[in-house]
């Protein structure tokens, strides 16, 4: 057997574990996954139970991948025997005349173009179908029936276990650098004794999430990677039975100032919500793993106004970190001049696509191509290729 590895994957999180699984499925025989904390650690974006899975995006670049996204999760459900997706339907709400309402209109156009079903809702429709909600007369929305809850922790466990069973090796170690050659790579890894070991591979996949920053210069990536410390909170209630997955959907409320999102009761005996892109920008070393009561009170105030039966004492706070290019779009591509190196950045909204993203990365590093349209996520787009591109964090409209 040749010395070294056929493939090294940097990052054992949502996407890295999926890439490892799909490399095994594609017949790769010498695969190593490196993660500074090891497999199934509690510090990544998959540390909590649930993520929203949905078709509703303002761009067909994302919505157009959702058939393949759902199929990728169904495949792993069949292989693992574990349920990963709980369908609840998804509710998007905004007040008429706001930027949030314009966002929903863009989502409707993308859904219409792709032929995905949804129900337009007036304020009276919302109150009738979802009596848990308190909304203004000017509130409008859509309900898309395919949305639901993705059990992200279970998904990472399934990918990791299946990958190990196929012969993939997982190893704990912080990756300190990457050495690019014309047709291979060297990966420098910190060892327990404080030295650095260089591992060799024919091909490399980097899916390091919010820890990618120190590797960017080695990879020739020049875009600004912004990190934002995010928080979700779980709230106890005496009315939890009104918010079970069969009675209440996942939801996103596009407010005048902030966007809130939430879940029915899942994983904990509580409802869960968060405020998207709260803008607590940090450096990687500044991340914290415990939430704070000040953010929790903002979330509780939203519940008291709009979902009062779910507003109760805080059960738990959880945190994660968004890692975002300037346009908050995915990066999913091979390096220019180095097609044997593929990179992924999820921009703080990738969990739902993790299984498919791992499959695409494996395709790129085994077959050299993928049948899925990923041109919108190219390293050549201005937001990523131009280091002076303005930071907007705004996904493109269809």
C-alpha positions in Angstrom: 0.0 0.0 0.0 1.4 3.4 -0.9 2.5 5.6 2.0 0.1 8.3 3.1 -3.6 8.8 2.4 -5.7 9.0 -0.6 -7.8 11.7 1.0 -7.6 13.9 4.1 -10.7 15.7 5.4 -10.1 18.6 7.7 -13.1 19.0 10.1 -15.3 16.2 11.5 -18.4 18.3 11.8 -21.7 18.4 9.9 -20.1 18.6 6.4 -16.7 16.9 7.1 -18.4 13.8 8.5 -20.7 13.7 5.5 -17.8 14.0 3.1 -16.0 11.2 4.9 -19.1 9.0 4.6 -19.5 9.7 0.9 -15.8 9.1 0.2 -16.2 5.7 1.7 -19.3 5.1 -0.5 -17.3 6.2 -3.6 -14.6 3.6 -2.9 -11.8 5.7 -1.4 -9.7 3.3 0.6 -7.3 5.4 2.7 -9.3 8.3 4.1 -8.3 10.3 7.2 -10.5 12.8 9.0 -8.7 15.3 11.3 -10.5 17.5 13.9 -8.9 19.5 16.7 -11.5 18.1 19.1 -12.1 14.7 17.6 -15.4 13.2 16.3 -18.7 14.1 17.9 -17.3 16.8 20.1 -19.7 19.4 21.6 -18.0 22.6 20.4 -19.1 22.8 16.8 -22.2 24.0 15.0 -23.8 20.6 15.4 -23.7 20.7 19.2 -27.4 21.2 19.6 -30.3 18.9 18.7 -32.1 20.7 15.8 -31.8 22.8 12.7 -34.5 24.0 10.3 -34.6 22.1 7.0 -36.6 23.9 4.3 -36.9 24.8 0.6 -37.7 28.5 1.2 -34.8 30.6 0.0 -34.8 33.9 -1.9 -32.5 32.3 -4.5 -33.0 29.2 -6.8 -29.3 28.5 -6.3 -30.3 27.1 -2.9 -33.9 26.1 -3.4 -32.9 24.3 -6.5 -30.7 21.9 -4.5 -33.4 20.9 -2.1 -34.7 17.8 -3.9 -31.1 16.4 -3.7 -30.8 17.7 -0.2 -33.8 15.7 1.0 -32.7 12.6 -0.9 -29.2 12.7 0.7 -30.8 12.7 4.2 -33.3 9.9 3.2 -30.3 7.8 2.0 -28.5 8.1 5.3 -31.8 7.4 7.2 -32.1 4.2 5.2 -28.4 3.2 5.8 -28.3 4.1 9.5 -31.9 3.1 10.5 -32.1 6.5 12.3 -34.8 9.1 11.7 -33.1 12.4 10.9 -35.8 14.6 9.4 -39.1 15.4 11.2 -41.6 17.1 8.8 -43.6 19.9 10.4 -44.1 22.3 7.6 -42.5 25.8 7.7 -44.1 29.2 8.3 -42.5 32.4 7.1 -44.0 35.7 8.4 -43.5 39.4 7.9 -45.5 42.6 8.0 -46.6 44.0 4.7 -44.4 46.7 3.3 -41.3 45.8 5.1 -37.9 44.4 3.9 -39.0 41.1 5.4 -42.1 41.0 3.2 -39.9 41.7 0.2 -37.7 38.8 1.2 -40.7 36.5 1.3 -41.8 37.7 -2.1 -38.4 36.7 -3.5 -38.8 33.3 -1.8 -42.2 32.9 -3.5 -40.7 33.7 -6.9 -38.0 31.1 -6.4 -40.6 28.5 -5.3 -42.8 29.3 -8.2 -39.9 29.0 -10.7 -39.1 25.6 -9.3 -42.7 24.4 -9.0 -42.6 23.8 -5.2 -45.9 24.0 -3.4 -46.7 26.6 -0.7 -49.8 28.3 0.7 -50.0 32.2 0.8 -51.4 33.3 4.1 -53.2 36.5 5.3 -53.2 37.5 9.0 -56.6 35.8 9.4 -55.3 32.6 7.8 -52.3 32.6 10.2 -54.6 33.0 13.2 -57.0 30.3 12.0 -54.4 27.7 11.1 -51.9 28.5 13.8 -53.8 29.9 16.8 -50.7 29.8 18.9 -49.6 33.0 17.0 -50.4 36.7 17.8 -49.9 38.8 14.7 -50.8 42.2 13.5 -53.5 42.7 10.8 -50.8 43.6 8.3 -48.9 40.4 8.7 -48.6 38.1 5.7 -46.9 34.8 5.2 -46.4 31.6 3.4 -46.6 28.0 4.6 -44.4 25.4 2.8 -45.3 21.8 3.7 -41.9 20.2 3.2 -40.0 22.0 5.9 -39.2 20.6 9.3 -36.6 19.7 11.9 -33.2 18.1 11.0 -31.6 16.3 14.0 -28.1 17.6 13.3 -26.4 15.8 16.2 -27.9 12.5 15.2 -27.0 13.2 11.6 -23.3 13.8 12.4 -23.3 10.6 14.5 -24.8 8.6 11.6 -22.3 9.9 9.1 -19.4 9.3 11.5 -20.4 5.8 12.4 -21.1 4.7 8.9 -17.8 6.3 7.7 -15.8 4.4 10.4 -17.6 1.2 9.4 -16.4 1.6 5.8 -12.8 2.0 7.0 -12.4 5.8 7.4 -9.9 6.8 10.1 -10.8 9.6 12.5 -8.0 11.3 14.4 -7.9 14.2 17.0 -5.4 16.9 16.1 -5.4 20.6 15.3 -4.4 21.3 11.7 -1.8 24.1 11.8 -1.2 24.4 8.0 -1.5 23.0 4.5 1.3 22.6 2.0 0.1 22.5 -1.6 1.9 20.7 -4.4 0.9 20.2 -8.0 -0.8 16.9 -7.4 -0.8 16.3 -3.6 -0.9 18.0 -0.3 0.9 18.0 3.1 -1.2 18.7 6.2 0.7 19.9 9.3 -1.0 18.6 12.5 -0.2 19.4 16.1 0.7 16.3 18.1 0.1 15.6 21.8 3.8 16.1 22.6 3.7 19.7 21.2 5.5 19.0 18.0 4.1 19.1 14.4 3.7 16.1 12.1 3.2 16.4 8.4 0.7 14.0 6.8 0.6 13.4 3.1 -2.4 12.8 0.9 -3.3 12.8 -2.8 -6.4 14.9 -2.2 -7.8 17.2 0.5 -11.2 18.4 1.6 -11.3 21.4 4.0 -14.6 21.7 5.9 -13.3 23.4 9.1 -16.2 25.8 9.7 -15.4 28.7 11.9 -11.8 27.3 12.4 -10.9 27.7 8.8 -9.4 31.2 9.2 -5.8 30.2 10.0 -5.7 27.9 6.9 -6.9 30.4 4.4 -3.6 31.9 3.5 -2.1 28.5 2.8 -5.1 27.7 0.6 -4.8 31.0 -1.3 -8.1 32.3 -0.1 -8.3 36.0 0.3 -11.9 36.8 1.3 -12.9 38.1 4.6 -14.3 35.4 6.9 -16.5 37.0 9.5 -17.4 35.2 12.7 -20.6 36.0 14.7 -21.3 34.5 18.1 -25.0 33.3 17.9 -27.4 32.0 20.6 -30.6 30.0 20.8 -32.6 29.5 24.0 -35.0 26.9 25.1 -38.1 28.0 27.1 -40.2 25.9 29.4 -44.0 26.3 29.3 -47.1 24.8 30.8 -48.6 24.6 27.3 -46.0 22.4 25.5 -48.6 20.2 24.0 -49.7 23.1 21.8 -46.2 23.2 20.3 -45.4 19.5 19.4 -44.2 18.8 15.9 -47.6 17.6 14.8 -49.3 20.8 15.9 -46.8 23.6 15.3 -44.3 24.1 12.4 -40.8 25.4 12.3 -41.0 29.2 11.7 -39.1 32.3 10.6 -40.4 35.8 11.5 -38.8 38.4 9.3 -39.2 41.5 11.6 -38.5 45.2 10.9 -35.2 45.0 12.7 -34.4 41.4 13.4 -35.2 38.0 12.0 -36.3 35.4 14.6 -36.6 31.6 14.0 -38.0 28.8 16.1 -38.9 25.2 16.5 -41.6 23.1 18.0 -40.8 20.9 21.0 -37.9 18.7 20.0 -34.8 17.4 21.8 -35.7 19.2 25.0 -39.0 19.6 26.8 -39.2 23.2 25.7 -39.6 25.4 22.6 -36.5 26.8 21.0 -35.8 30.1 19.2 -33.0 32.3 18.1 -32.3 35.7 16.5 -30.5 35.3 13.2 -27.3 37.3 12.7 -27.4 39.1 16.0 -24.1 40.6 15.0 -21.9 39.8 18.0 -18.7 39.6 15.8 -15.7 37.8 17.3 -12.3 36.4 16.7 -12.1 32.6 16.8 -10.3 32.6 20.1 -13.1 34.7 21.7 -15.9 32.2 21.2 -17.9 31.2 24.2 -19.9 28.1 24.8 -22.5 29.4 27.2 -25.3 31.8 26.3 -26.3 34.9 28.2 -29.5 36.0 29.9 -29.6 39.4 28.1 -30.1 37.7 24.7 -32.4 35.3 26.4 -34.6 38.2 27.5 -34.8 39.5 23.9 -36.0 36.1 22.8 -38.5 35.8 25.7 -39.9 39.2 24.8 -40.6 38.0 21.3 -42.4 35.0 22.7 -44.5 37.1 25.0 -45.6 39.3 22.1 -46.2 36.6 19.4 -46.3 33.1 21.0 -47.4 33.8 24.5 -48.3 30.3 25.4 -44.7 29.2 24.9 -43.2 32.0 27.0 -41.9 30.6 30.3 -38.7 30.2 32.2 -35.5 29.6 30.4 -34.5 26.0 30.3 -31.2 26.4 28.6 -29.1 28.6 26.4 -26.9 27.2 23.6 -24.4 28.9 21.3 -22.8 28.5 17.9 -20.6 30.5 15.6 -21.6 31.7 12.1 -18.6 31.8 9.7 -19.5 34.0 6.7 -18.0 35.3 3.5 -19.0 38.9 2.6 -22.2 37.8 0.8 -23.1 35.1 3.3 -23.2 32.6 0.4 -21.7 29.1 0.5 -18.2 28.4 -0.8 -18.2 25.0 -2.4 -15.4 24.6 -5.0 -12.0 23.3 -5.8 -9.0 25.6 -5.6 -7.9 27.3 -8.8 -4.9 25.4 -10.1 -5.3 22.7 -7.4 -8.4 20.6 -8.4 -7.2 18.0 -5.9 -8.2 20.4 -3.0 -11.9 21.2 -2.3 -13.2 23.6 0.3 -16.5 24.3 1.9 -17.8 27.2 3.9 -21.4 27.2 5.1 -21.9 30.8 5.9 -24.0 30.1 9.0 -26.9 28.3 7.2 -25.4 25.1 5.9 -26.7 22.4 8.3 -29.7 21.5 6.2 -27.4 21.0 3.2 -24.6 19.2 5.1 -25.4 15.7 3.7 -25.5 16.9 0.2 -22.5 19.2 0.6 -20.5 16.2 1.8 -21.7 14.2 -1.2 -20.7 16.9 -3.6 -17.2 17.3 -2.0 -16.7 13.6 -2.3 -17.8 13.7 -6.0 -15.3 16.5 -6.7 -12.5 14.5 -5.1 -13.3 11.1 -6.6 -15.0 11.7 -10.0 -13.6 15.2 -10.5 -17.1 16.7 -11.0 -20.6 16.8 -9.6 -24.0 16.6 -11.3 -25.3 19.3 -9.0 -25.3 23.0 -10.0 -22.8 24.7 -7.7 -21.7 27.6 -9.9 -23.2 30.1 -7.5 -20.8 29.0 -4.8 -17.7 29.4 -6.8 -14.4 30.8 -5.5 -14.4 33.0 -8.6 -17.4 35.0 -7.7 -16.6 38.7 -6.7 -17.6 38.4 -3.1 -14.9 35.7 -2.6 -12.3 36.5 -5.3 -12.2 40.3 -4.6 -10.7 41.0 -1.2 -12.1 44.5 -1.3 -15.7 43.3 -1.9 -18.1 45.1 0.4 -19.5 43.0 3.3 -23.3 42.8 2.9 -24.2 39.3 4.3 -27.0 39.4 1.8 -27.9 36.3 -0.3 -28.7 37.0 -3.9 -32.3 37.2 -5.1 -33.4 34.8 -7.9 
